[in-house]
Amino acid sequence: MAELGGLHRLMSWDGPILTDSGGFQIYSLATCRKIDDRAAVFRSHLDGSLLELSPEKAVAIQENLGSDIAMCLDECAPAPSGPEALREAVRRTILWAERCRDAQRRPDQALFAIVQGGTDLALRAECAAALAKLDFPGYALGGFSVGESAAQMVAALKPSAALLPVHKPRYLMGVGRPQDILDAVACGVDMFDCVLPTRNGRNASAFTADGLLRVRNACHKRDPAPLESGCTCYTCARYSRAYLHHLFQADEMLGPTLLSLHNVAFYCRLMADVRQAIREKRFAAFHAVSLARWAARL
């Protein structure tokens, strides 16, 4: 990848790129890995070979990828986890963050640290304070959407976000429902990532200003309207709901592609509207109106 000029040149993409460290895989592949302070070791599901991921290796890989923002390697404890497991994950996350910072060689890549601690606000505060002392250019909130209820996440999110430096970007990892994004923005979060736009697109669901639209539903079979009235994305400008319904009924790969394009455009528009509402000091009203409109359909 480095020989090919990194991700930007390989993909011919001149926009920003963020790469993750593999910390989520330490969480999601827990049944086939062992972890200690030195590294996480995985057993390959393909050939049984051992694969090692250390903080230093996570940084080196991301530097070879050439992303604009790289993430520290962390340990994310699943929900629910007991106090000892959460505390151990926080301790290791802080230890690994310092090693990631020391391993960094590229001055043109921003390395973000990740705050862990589950819904335990005392542990969140301890982790955030330790990472703030290391003076990273940005901070992420990890360990949400890993098994806790939506109510538990919302209750912990605002005080957790308040622990992060106000003059640096705040990034909420893995959370991406439109209503969750607006709730998090209200808590002071700046950045998000999630697979929902493309995963929903692959599964025939389109995000719209009026809520979720399920393209497989029979009511769209003869509907000449676009997915979303007023949307200027490639899909809405060219194709009807009837054609998109047909693509999914016929199992044509173009269907997931077109819905994914629309969903990404919806999210870009949503964030543009959020920024505009903040600039005009009307975000609270925008937040409330949007949630009410989506309540029955998202």
Rosetta blueprint (number, residue, H / E / L):
1 M L
2 A L
3 E L
4 L L
5 G L
6 G H
7 L H
8 H H
9 R H
10 L H
11 M H
12 S L
13 W L
14 D L
15 G L
16 P L
17 I L
18 L E
19 T E
20 D L
21 S L
22 G L
23 G H
24 F H
25 Q H
26 I H
27 Y H
28 S H
29 L L
30 A H
31 T H
32 C H
33 R E
34 K E
35 I E
36 D L
37 D L
38 R L
39 A L
40 A E
41 V E
42 F E
43 R E
44 S L
45 H L
46 L L
47 D L
48 G L
49 S L
50 L E
51 L E
52 E E
53 L E
54 S L
55 P H
56 E H
57 K H
58 A H
59 V H
60 A H
61 I H
62 Q H
63 E H
64 N H
65 L H
66 G L
67 S L
68 D L
69 I E
70 A E
71 M E
72 C L
73 L L
74 D L
75 E L
76 C L
77 A L
78 P L
79 A L
80 P L
81 S L
82 G L
83 P H
84 E H
85 A H
86 L H
87 R H
88 E H
89 A H
90 V H
91 R H
92 R H
93 T H
94 I H
95 L H
96 W H
97 A H
98 E H
99 R H
100 C H
101 R H
102 D H
103 A H
104 Q L
105 R L
106 R L
107 P L
108 D L
109 Q L
110 A E
111 L E
112 F E
113 A E
114 I E
115 V E
116 Q L
117 G L
118 G L
119 T L
120 D L
121 L H
122 A H
123 L H
124 R H
125 A H
126 E H
127 C H
128 A H
129 A H
130 A H
131 L H
132 A H
133 K H
134 L L
135 D L
136 F L
137 P L
138 G E
139 Y E
140 A E
141 L E
142 G L
143 G L
144 F L
145 S L
146 V L
147 G L
148 E L
149 S L
150 A H
151 A H
152 Q H
153 M H
154 V H
155 A H
156 A H
157 L H
158 K H
159 P H
160 S H
161 A H
162 A H
163 L L
164 L L
165 P L
166 V L
167 H L
168 K L
169 P L
170 R E
171 Y E
172 L E
173 M L
174 G L
175 V L
176 G L
177 R L
178 P H
179 Q H
180 D H
181 I H
182 L H
183 D H
184 A H
185 V H
186 A H
187 C L
188 G L
189 V L
190 D L
191 M E
192 F E
193 D L
194 C L
195 V L
196 L H
197 P H
198 T H
199 R H
200 N H
201 G H
202 R H
203 N L
204 A L
205 S E
206 A E
207 F E
208 T E
209 A L
210 D L
211 G E
212 L E
213 L E
214 R E
215 V L
216 R L
217 N L
218 A H
219 C H
220 H H
221 K L
222 R L
223 D L
224 P L
225 A L
226 P L
227 L L
228 E L
229 S L
230 G L
231 C L
232 T L
233 C L
234 Y H
235 T H
236 C H
237 A H
238 R H
239 Y L
240 S L
241 R H
242 A H
243 Y H
244 L H
245 H H
246 H H
247 L H
248 F H
249 Q H
250 A L
251 D L
252 E L
253 M L
254 L H
255 G H
256 P H
257 T H
258 L H
259 L H
260 S H
261 L H
262 H H
263 N H
264 V H
265 A H
266 F H
267 Y H
268 C H
269 R H
270 L H
271 M H
272 A H
273 D H
274 V H
275 R H
276 Q H
277 A H
278 I H
279 R H
280 E L
281 K L
282 R L
283 F H
284 A H
285 A H
286 F H
287 H H
288 A H
289 V H
290 S H
291 L H
292 A H
293 R H
294 W H
295 A L
296 A L
297 R L
298 L L
